Amino acid sequence: MKQKRVKQIVEALLFASNRSLTVAQIKEVLEEVEPSVIKTAINELSGEYKSLERSFNIGEVAGRSEERRGGKECRSRWSPDD
């Protein structure tokens, strides 16, 4: 699967989830994709959000990364260790 498609799916999962998401949970959906590729997609999304000065971003808090909007925590989180 191409990296662009992986990134699109990861983004959709983060936005649609009503609970924390670990890399392992994302991998359950993207079975053929390596965890390192998923982590790269998350890092790329985070960089894009910052460079475009979006009203949301993905940030790490207490060892877990989470999606944030307007400076407030959203429902979706992922952990780089899981």
N, C-alpha and C positions, 0 to 999 in steps of 0.2 A: 504494500500500500504506500502511496506517495505521502511524503511528509506533510504536504498541504492538506490532504484529506484527513490525515491523523489529527492535525491541529484543528480542523473544523469540527471533527467529532468530539475531541476533548473539550473544546469551547462549549459546544452544545450540551455536553454532559454536565459541565460545571454550572452552567446557567439553569439547567432544568432540574437539577437535583435539589431535594428539600432536606438533605443531610450532608454530612462530611463525606468526601470521596478520597480514598487513598489511590495511589498509583495501582496497587493490586486490584482494586475494584474497577478502575478504568480498564485495566488489562482484561478483566472478565468480558468486557464488551469487545475490546480490540484484541482478541485471542492471539492473532499472529504477529502482533506488534511487541517488540522488546520494551521493557520498562524504561530503558535509557532513552528510547525514541519518544515515549510518552512524556518523560521529564523534559526533554528538549522542546517538545511542543508547548508545554506549560511555560517554560522559560521564554520562548519566543512570543507567546501571547502576552506575557507580562511586559516584555520589552516594547511590544507594539502599543499596548495600552498606555504606557508611560510616554512614549515618543509622540503619540497622537493627543496627549493630554486629555484622555478620556475621563469620564466622571466615575470610572470604576477601575480597579486594578486587581492583581493577584499579589498578595504579600504574605510574608512568613511571620507568624506570631507564636511564640512559645514552642518553637520546633515544628510547627505545622503551617502550611501555606493556606491562605484563604482568599476568597474573592471579596473585594470591598467596593462599596459604592458610596460616593460622597463622604468618605472618611468613616463609614460605619460598616461593621461586619455584615456580610450576607450569609445566606444559608450554606453555600458551597465551600468546601475546604478540601484540601488534599494534603497528604503527608508524604514527603520525599522518602521517608524511611520504610513505608509499607508497600 
